[in-house]
Amino acid sequence: MNEFSLPKPSPFDGYFPDGHPIRTYMEENILINKYISKLKFIDVDKELELYTEIFEKLATINLHFIRKENQLFPYLEKHGWTSPSQNMWAMHDNIRDYIKAVRGYITAKDISNIGGASKQLFTTIEHLLSVEEGRLFPNAMQMLSEDEWREFKDGDKEIGWMFEKDPTPYPEDKYIHPSEDTQKRTLPFGIDDKTHYDEGYLTPEQVNSIFRILPVDITYVNENDQVVFYNRGEDRVFPRSAGIIGREVRFCHPPKSVDQVIKILEEFKAGRQDLAEFWINFKGQFIHIQYFPVRDPDGTYRGVIEMSQDVTHIRSLEGEKRLLDWE
């Protein structure tokens, strides 16, 4: 058995079903404590490489945090408990900062500071785990229904876990007919006038407003090479007019670039390429242009998206900006 694997049978047998989100959090806590215990007894001066290896495993605690922030906390909010979203999230961010600091000392081989910074990190994590197990998880078990816990499945898998091997699916995998809605959730808003997308619901007006304010030009060409959509942003890089709708895309480009357009379409349709990328200087702006094929889940080609953006400002950014500077 790997020294960082979980004991079999699990100490949670009889308390939580295998794969249950809370059981998974608790099993990650066991793993976290094992990493911390191991790191505490490593001589950093003599075994920096080993220390780094286990430290990076501990750093995957970020997946533990992201699942809580994006999966667990929203459900607690629906039940009126907002404190974790406000207070525990801040604890997550403190730990992320400590991890970043320790990683910086490791990279610089600053042995004298690795120990002190790591001790602060370990203490903060241990306190967090005690709050999780003493308050967060017991309250969550009382608040959430079984149906709600079952809704965690797809989102948890999308984010991931700290384990080398994924935990048992909860609920267990079974065949579901495509017509069945596997994401029936109680929502705080009506959906009668909205369309269900991969995640979430929007009205046509909301979709239009979103496309209008995006800082990127978007043009969609369907599988028949016809332009069927573009967004009307206020500061488009390249001008568009309604007359383009329905037009064959090869007639929307100057003759000197038509060959490239046709090549892109051919490669996307054949499935040989998934991105065509260009950047140019245009009227004093640095423009980034990308083409992406649009395909159904089964790989059927449905067209191409062209995205153009003025990235002049983005390229000039340096350092970090974490606070508002509004006056």
URZI-V943084 format. One record per residue. D_FIRST is the distance of its C-alpha to the first C-alpha in Angstrom with 1 decimal. Layout:
d_first=D_FIRST
d_first=D_FIRST
This chain:
d_first=0.0
d_first=3.8
d_first=6.2
d_first=8.2
d_first=6.6
d_first=8.7
d_first=8.7
d_first=9.8
d_first=12.8
d_first=13.8
d_first=16.3
d_first=18.7
d_first=19.1
d_first=22.8
d_first=23.8
d_first=23.1
d_first=22.7
d_first=19.5
d_first=20.2
d_first=23.1
d_first=24.0
d_first=23.9
d_first=20.5
d_first=19.2
d_first=21.0
d_first=19.6
d_first=15.9
d_first=16.9
d_first=18.4
d_first=15.3
d_first=13.7
d_first=17.1
d_first=17.3
d_first=14.0
d_first=15.6
d_first=18.8
d_first=17.7
d_first=16.2
d_first=19.4
d_first=21.6
d_first=20.7
d_first=20.9
d_first=24.4
d_first=25.6
d_first=28.4
d_first=26.3
d_first=23.1
d_first=24.5
d_first=22.5
d_first=19.1
d_first=20.7
d_first=22.0
d_first=18.7
d_first=17.0
d_first=20.4
d_first=20.7
d_first=17.4
d_first=19.0
d_first=22.2
d_first=20.9
d_first=21.9
d_first=25.1
d_first=23.8
d_first=23.3
d_first=26.9
d_first=28.4
d_first=27.2
d_first=28.8
d_first=31.9
d_first=32.5
d_first=31.2
d_first=31.1
d_first=34.1
d_first=36.6
d_first=36.1
d_first=36.6
d_first=39.7
d_first=41.1
d_first=40.8
d_first=42.7
d_first=40.0
d_first=40.3
d_first=39.1
d_first=35.5
d_first=36.9
d_first=39.2
d_first=37.4
d_first=33.7
d_first=34.1
d_first=35.8
d_first=32.9
d_first=30.7
d_first=33.2
d_first=33.3
d_first=29.6
d_first=30.1
d_first=32.9
d_first=30.8
d_first=28.1
d_first=30.9
d_first=32.4
d_first=29.3
d_first=28.6
d_first=32.3
d_first=32.0
d_first=29.0
d_first=30.9
d_first=33.9
d_first=32.0
d_first=33.7
d_first=31.7
d_first=34.1
d_first=33.6
d_first=29.8
d_first=29.1
d_first=31.8
d_first=31.1
d_first=27.3
d_first=28.2
d_first=30.5
d_first=27.8
d_first=25.2
d_first=28.0
d_first=29.1
d_first=25.7
d_first=25.0
d_first=28.5
d_first=28.0
d_first=24.9
d_first=26.9
d_first=29.7
d_first=27.5
d_first=26.1
d_first=29.4
d_first=31.8
d_first=30.8
d_first=28.4
d_first=30.4
d_first=33.6
d_first=32.2
d_first=31.1
d_first=34.7
d_first=36.4
d_first=34.8
d_first=35.4
d_first=33.0
d_first=34.8
d_first=34.2
d_first=30.4
d_first=30.4
d_first=32.3
d_first=29.4
d_first=27.5
d_first=29.1
d_first=29.5
d_first=26.0
d_first=24.8
d_first=27.5
d_first=26.4
d_first=22.6
d_first=19.6
d_first=17.3
d_first=14.2
d_first=13.3
d_first=13.7
d_first=16.8
d_first=16.7
d_first=18.5
d_first=22.2
d_first=24.5
d_first=26.8
d_first=25.4
d_first=26.9
d_first=30.1
d_first=33.1
d_first=35.7
d_first=39.2
d_first=40.1
d_first=43.0
d_first=40.9
d_first=40.3
d_first=36.6
d_first=37.3
d_first=39.9
d_first=39.8
d_first=42.3
d_first=44.0
d_first=46.5
d_first=49.0
d_first=50.8
d_first=49.9
d_first=53.0
d_first=54.5
d_first=51.2
d_first=49.3
d_first=45.5
d_first=43.7
d_first=40.0
d_first=39.5
d_first=42.4
d_first=46.1
d_first=49.2
d_first=52.9
d_first=54.8
d_first=56.4
d_first=53.2
d_first=51.9
d_first=55.2
d_first=55.1
d_first=51.6
d_first=52.6
d_first=55.8
d_first=54.2
d_first=51.3
d_first=52.0
d_first=51.6
d_first=53.9
d_first=52.4
d_first=54.0
d_first=52.8
d_first=54.1
d_first=53.4
d_first=52.6
d_first=56.3
d_first=56.5
d_first=58.5
d_first=58.2
d_first=57.5
d_first=56.5
d_first=56.6
d_first=56.1
d_first=59.1
d_first=58.0
d_first=60.6
d_first=59.8
d_first=58.9
d_first=58.5
d_first=60.3
d_first=63.1
d_first=62.8
d_first=65.3
d_first=65.3
d_first=67.0
d_first=63.8
d_first=62.3
d_first=62.6
d_first=63.4
d_first=61.7
d_first=59.4
d_first=60.9
d_first=64.2
d_first=62.6
d_first=62.0
d_first=64.6
d_first=65.4
d_first=63.8
d_first=60.3
d_first=60.5
d_first=59.0
d_first=55.9
d_first=55.7
d_first=56.1
d_first=53.4
d_first=50.9
d_first=51.7
d_first=51.4
d_first=48.0
d_first=46.6
d_first=48.1
d_first=46.6
d_first=43.1
d_first=43.0
d_first=42.9
d_first=41.7
d_first=43.5
d_first=46.8
d_first=47.4
d_first=50.5
d_first=51.9
d_first=55.6
d_first=58.1
d_first=60.4
d_first=63.2
d_first=61.6
d_first=58.3
d_first=55.0
d_first=54.0
d_first=50.5
d_first=50.7
d_first=47.9
d_first=48.0
d_first=45.2
d_first=45.2
d_first=45.0
d_first=43.2
d_first=42.3
d_first=38.7
d_first=39.5
d_first=40.7
d_first=44.4
d_first=46.4
d_first=48.3
d_first=49.9
d_first=49.3
d_first=49.1
d_first=50.9
d_first=50.0
d_first=52.2
d_first=51.9
d_first=53.8
d_first=51.1
d_first=53.6
d_first=52.7
d_first=48.9
d_first=49.2
d_first=51.1
d_first=48.5
d_first=46.9
d_first=44.7
d_first=43.8
d_first=45.7
d_first=44.1
d_first=47.3
d_first=50.3
d_first=53.5
d_first=55.9
d_first=59.2
